[in-house]
Amino acid sequence: MAETCGIALVRALREVLKEAVRRGVPRAAAEDFMYGHIKVELGIAFGLASFPFSDGVVLISGFGKERIFKEDWLKVFEPASVKEQTQMIVKGSTK
């Protein structure tokens, strides 16, 4: 869970930040915006904040999820997939 999903998502966030900078957003502004939002969003998503996501966040995050994630991405938790992932780690290769 942590490596297959969590770290993959964190690495994608790093790519998002790099792409924003490549497209002209000043790095300090991109970092402040990303880090500030991520802290609040993690708190809301994990029930640590006393308020929900806004309607706009729910709308646009659904839009993003449909375009970023494969429909069956949760199959990484199927026992056969977990076994395959474990073997990849042991072998040091995805092949």
CNS distance restraints for C-alpha pairs under 8 A (distance, minus, plus):
assign (resid   1 and name CA) (resid   5 and name CA) 5.41 0.50 0.50
assign (resid   1 and name CA) (resid   6 and name CA) 6.52 0.50 0.50
assign (resid   1 and name CA) (resid  77 and name CA) 7.88 0.50 0.50
assign (resid   2 and name CA) (resid   6 and name CA) 4.63 0.50 0.50
assign (resid   2 and name CA) (resid   7 and name CA) 6.23 0.50 0.50
assign (resid   3 and name CA) (resid   7 and name CA) 4.87 0.50 0.50
assign (resid   3 and name CA) (resid   8 and name CA) 6.76 0.50 0.50
assign (resid   4 and name CA) (resid   8 and name CA) 6.02 0.50 0.50
assign (resid   4 and name CA) (resid  76 and name CA) 7.92 0.50 0.50
assign (resid   5 and name CA) (resid   9 and name CA) 6.10 0.50 0.50
assign (resid   6 and name CA) (resid  10 and name CA) 6.25 0.50 0.50
assign (resid   7 and name CA) (resid  11 and name CA) 6.03 0.50 0.50
assign (resid   8 and name CA) (resid  12 and name CA) 6.20 0.50 0.50
assign (resid   9 and name CA) (resid  13 and name CA) 6.23 0.50 0.50
assign (resid  10 and name CA) (resid  14 and name CA) 6.40 0.50 0.50
assign (resid  11 and name CA) (resid  15 and name CA) 6.40 0.50 0.50
assign (resid  12 and name CA) (resid  16 and name CA) 6.20 0.50 0.50
assign (resid  13 and name CA) (resid  17 and name CA) 6.26 0.50 0.50
assign (resid  14 and name CA) (resid  18 and name CA) 6.24 0.50 0.50
assign (resid  15 and name CA) (resid  19 and name CA) 6.06 0.50 0.50
assign (resid  16 and name CA) (resid  20 and name CA) 6.22 0.50 0.50
assign (resid  17 and name CA) (resid  21 and name CA) 6.34 0.50 0.50
assign (resid  17 and name CA) (resid  30 and name CA) 6.37 0.50 0.50
assign (resid  17 and name CA) (resid  31 and name CA) 7.06 0.50 0.50
assign (resid  17 and name CA) (resid  34 and name CA) 7.41 0.50 0.50
assign (resid  18 and name CA) (resid  22 and name CA) 6.10 0.50 0.50
assign (resid  19 and name CA) (resid  23 and name CA) 6.15 0.50 0.50
assign (resid  20 and name CA) (resid  24 and name CA) 6.56 0.50 0.50
assign (resid  20 and name CA) (resid  25 and name CA) 5.60 0.50 0.50
assign (resid  20 and name CA) (resid  30 and name CA) 6.89 0.50 0.50
assign (resid  21 and name CA) (resid  25 and name CA) 4.66 0.50 0.50
assign (resid  21 and name CA) (resid  26 and name CA) 5.92 0.50 0.50
assign (resid  21 and name CA) (resid  27 and name CA) 5.55 0.50 0.50
assign (resid  21 and name CA) (resid  30 and name CA) 6.89 0.50 0.50
assign (resid  25 and name CA) (resid  29 and name CA) 6.86 0.50 0.50
assign (resid  25 and name CA) (resid  30 and name CA) 6.20 0.50 0.50
assign (resid  26 and name CA) (resid  30 and name CA) 6.20 0.50 0.50
assign (resid  27 and name CA) (resid  31 and name CA) 6.04 0.50 0.50
assign (resid  28 and name CA) (resid  32 and name CA) 6.07 0.50 0.50
assign (resid  29 and name CA) (resid  33 and name CA) 6.02 0.50 0.50
assign (resid  30 and name CA) (resid  34 and name CA) 5.97 0.50 0.50
assign (resid  31 and name CA) (resid  35 and name CA) 5.83 0.50 0.50
assign (resid  32 and name CA) (resid  36 and name CA) 5.79 0.50 0.50
assign (resid  33 and name CA) (resid  37 and name CA) 6.07 0.50 0.50
assign (resid  34 and name CA) (resid  38 and name CA) 5.95 0.50 0.50
assign (resid  35 and name CA) (resid  39 and name CA) 6.24 0.50 0.50
assign (resid  36 and name CA) (resid  40 and name CA) 6.69 0.50 0.50
assign (resid  37 and name CA) (resid  41 and name CA) 5.94 0.50 0.50
assign (resid  38 and name CA) (resid  42 and name CA) 5.88 0.50 0.50
assign (resid  39 and name CA) (resid  43 and name CA) 6.32 0.50 0.50
assign (resid  40 and name CA) (resid  44 and name CA) 6.30 0.50 0.50
assign (resid  40 and name CA) (resid  49 and name CA) 7.88 0.50 0.50
assign (resid  41 and name CA) (resid  45 and name CA) 5.97 0.50 0.50
assign (resid  41 and name CA) (resid  53 and name CA) 7.76 0.50 0.50
assign (resid  42 and name CA) (resid  46 and name CA) 6.02 0.50 0.50
assign (resid  43 and name CA) (resid  47 and name CA) 6.11 0.50 0.50
assign (resid  43 and name CA) (resid  48 and name CA) 4.69 0.50 0.50
assign (resid  43 and name CA) (resid  49 and name CA) 5.30 0.50 0.50
assign (resid  44 and name CA) (resid  48 and name CA) 5.81 0.50 0.50
assign (resid  44 and name CA) (resid  49 and name CA) 4.93 0.50 0.50
assign (resid  44 and name CA) (resid  50 and name CA) 7.60 0.50 0.50
assign (resid  44 and name CA) (resid  51 and name CA) 6.86 0.50 0.50
assign (resid  44 and name CA) (resid  52 and name CA) 6.11 0.50 0.50
assign (resid  44 and name CA) (resid  53 and name CA) 6.70 0.50 0.50
assign (resid  53 and name CA) (resid  57 and name CA) 5.97 0.50 0.50
assign (resid  53 and name CA) (resid  58 and name CA) 6.39 0.50 0.50
assign (resid  54 and name CA) (resid  58 and name CA) 6.34 0.50 0.50
assign (resid  55 and name CA) (resid  59 and name CA) 6.14 0.50 0.50
assign (resid  56 and name CA) (resid  60 and name CA) 6.13 0.50 0.50
assign (resid  57 and name CA) (resid  61 and name CA) 5.74 0.50 0.50
assign (resid  58 and name CA) (resid  62 and name CA) 6.13 0.50 0.50
assign (resid  59 and name CA) (resid  63 and name CA) 6.48 0.50 0.50
assign (resid  60 and name CA) (resid  64 and name CA) 6.18 0.50 0.50
assign (resid  61 and name CA) (resid  65 and name CA) 5.97 0.50 0.50
assign (resid  62 and name CA) (resid  66 and name CA) 6.25 0.50 0.50
assign (resid  63 and name CA) (resid  67 and name CA) 6.62 0.50 0.50
assign (resid  64 and name CA) (resid  68 and name CA) 5.92 0.50 0.50
assign (resid  65 and name CA) (resid  69 and name CA) 5.55 0.50 0.50
assign (resid  66 and name CA) (resid  70 and name CA) 7.55 0.50 0.50
assign (resid  66 and name CA) (resid  71 and name CA) 7.54 0.50 0.50
assign (resid  69 and name CA) (resid  73 and name CA) 6.63 0.50 0.50
assign (resid  74 and name CA) (resid  78 and name CA) 7.90 0.50 0.50
assign (resid  75 and name CA) (resid  81 and name CA) 7.14 0.50 0.50
assign (resid  76 and name CA) (resid  81 and name CA) 5.40 0.50 0.50
assign (resid  76 and name CA) (resid  82 and name CA) 6.49 0.50 0.50
assign (resid  77 and name CA) (resid  81 and name CA) 6.40 0.50 0.50
assign (resid  77 and name CA) (resid  82 and name CA) 6.03 0.50 0.50
assign (resid  78 and name CA) (resid  82 and name CA) 6.21 0.50 0.50
assign (resid  79 and name CA) (resid  83 and name CA) 6.16 0.50 0.50
assign (resid  80 and name CA) (resid  84 and name CA) 6.17 0.50 0.50
assign (resid  81 and name CA) (resid  85 and name CA) 6.07 0.50 0.50
assign (resid  82 and name CA) (resid  86 and name CA) 6.15 0.50 0.50
assign (resid  83 and name CA) (resid  87 and name CA) 6.28 0.50 0.50
assign (resid  84 and name CA) (resid  88 and name CA) 6.27 0.50 0.50
assign (resid  85 and name CA) (resid  89 and name CA) 6.37 0.50 0.50
assign (resid  86 and name CA) (resid  90 and name CA) 6.27 0.50 0.50
assign (resid  87 and name CA) (resid  91 and name CA) 5.97 0.50 0.50
assign (resid  88 and name CA) (resid  92 and name CA) 5.64 0.50 0.50
assign (resid  88 and name CA) (resid  93 and name CA) 5.19 0.50 0.50
assign (resid  88 and name CA) (resid  94 and name CA) 5.26 0.50 0.50
assign (resid  88 and name CA) (resid  95 and name CA) 7.43 0.50 0.50
assign (resid  89 and name CA) (resid  93 and name CA) 6.81 0.50 0.50
